[in-house]
Amino acid sequence: MSNLGLKEIKIPSNLKLTLNSNVLKIEGIFGKTEYTLDSRFILKMVDENILKFYPKDETDIKAQKQLKQLWGTQHSLLKNHLEGLSRGYKKVLELIGVGFRATIVDNTLKMKLGYSHEVIFQIPTDILIQCPKQDKIIVFGLSKQRVHEVITKIQRLKKIDLYKGKGILVENTKLRLKEGKKK
């Protein structure tokens, strides 16, 4: 059985939840959204501040096994959804390299990454990107998955050089540099 699924989900105080069959409507500081639950699970509000997940009883052994595998995943997805609407998700990227810079113009992120041209990245509508310094990029969004998708798209624009330590890195990432050729 999933140990994560057994745990209760605490609802942040700044959220309002309404549960209609398999649709959970969430209202928070940053907006409204709906979370559709898997029909094989039951969601109950134990208290005003506590939610509990239960899988429906299945007679088929194969279906029971699948439910146990999905139980923790569904728990984590709902918890991330609630946390995103109450606080949001923020990640900081660092541009490491000589002459690496980033600026925001209109709805685009323009970066100088050592190429002969500027690299342009269109900012999605559901993500907020800021550049407080020339070598830092702050990515903010309501969905953890969406924030990480945008970060990986930005990081793909310049491959990390493991010999020199250059590239676009998430803040506080330690790189183990490779040793170069010896004569």
N, C-alpha and C positions, 0 to 999 in steps of 0.2 A: 504494500500500500504506500501511497505517496505521503511522505512526512510533511512536505510543504503544503499539500492540499488540506491537511488536518488543521493547520494554523488558521486563526481568525484574521480577517482583514480589518484594520482600524480605518475608519473613515475620517479624513481631516475635517476639522471644525468649519472650514470655510466652503464646504461643498454641500449641495442639496441633491439627494438621490430620490428617484421615484422608480419603482419596479412594476412593470406591466408584463406579465407572463415571462417571456425570454428577452425582453428589451429593458435595459437599465438606462434611464435618462439621468445625465449628470450635468449639474449647473455649478460653475465655479467662477473664480475671479477672471479667468482668461476667456470664458465663453461657455457654450453649451455643446454637448455631444451625446450621442447614443452609443451604447455598447451592447451588441447582440451576443447573448450567451449561446453556447453550444446546447442544442436541445437535449443532449444526454446528461446534462447537469442541472441541479436545482440550487438556486441561490436564495438564501433566507436572511432577513435582517433580524439578528438576535436582539440587538439593542438599537438605539438611535445612532450609535457610533461604531457598531460592529456588524460585519457581514460574514457569512459562513457558506462555503461551497460543499455540496454533496453530490456524488454521482448517483444516477438512478440505478436501481438494481437490475442487473441483466442475468438471464439464465444461461446464455451462451458463454462458454469459457473464453473464447477468442475475443468477444466483445468486452468482457470484464477486464481482460489484459490490456486492451486498447484504452479503456477508461482510466485505468490506473496510470498509464503512461501519460495521458492527456491532463490528468487532474492537476498536477503541479504546474504545467504549462498554462492552463487556463487561469489558475490562481495568480501566477506572475503577470500575465497580460492584463488582468483586471486591476491588479495593484499598481502596475506601471501607468495605466490609464488614469487612475484616481490621483496618483502623485503628479502626473503631468498637468492635469487641470488645476491642481491646487498650488503647485510651486513652479512647474515647468522644468525643462532640462537644459543645462548650459554646459558647453564644452569650449575650451580655449585651445586654439591651434597656434603654434609658433613657426615662423618662417626662419629657418636656420641656413645661412649662406650669405656670402658677400653680395650685396646689392639686391637681396630678396626683399621686396616691398609689396604691400597690399593697400589699396584705396577703394572706397566705394563711390561710384558715380551713378546717379539715378538708381536703377534697380539692378546694377551689375557690380560684381567684384572684379576689379582689375588688378592683376598681379604681375610683377616682374620676377621671373624665376630663373634667370640666367639664359633665357633664350634670346634670339634676336628680335623677338616681338613680345608684346604684352599678351598675357593669357587672360581671357575674359570668361567669367563664370556668371551665368544668369541666376539670380537669387530666387528661389521658389517663393510663392505667395504665403505659404504656411510657416516659413522659417524667417527669423530675424537675424541678420548678420551685422556685426559692428567691427570697426577697426580702431581701437583706442590708441594704438601705436602703429607704426609702419610694419612692424614685424609680428604683430599679434592679430588674430582673427577670433572673435567671439561668435559662436553659433548657438542660438536659443530657439527652442520650439516646445510644443506641447506634447509631442509624441517622441518617446525615446528612440523608437525604431527610425523615425523620419530624420531625427537629428544625426544619428549615426550614418544613415544613408548619405546625407549631404556631406558629412565629414569625409567619408570614403571617396566620394566624387571629387572633392577638392584635393585630397591627397593623391589621387590618381593623376592629377595634372603635372606633378613633378615626382618622379620616382626617387625614393630615398637612396642616397649614395652611402653605402655601408663602409666605404673606405675613408671618406672624408667627413661623414656625419652631416651632410647637407640634405635638405628636403623640408617637407611640411610635416611636422610632428605634433601629436597631441601633447599638451603641457605636462611636464614632469615625466616624460618618457625617457628611459635610459637606453641608449643605443650601445651595443657592443660592437666596436669598430673592428673590421677585419684587418689582418696584417697584410701589408703590401708585399711585393716581390723583394727578395733580398738578393744582393749581388754576390 
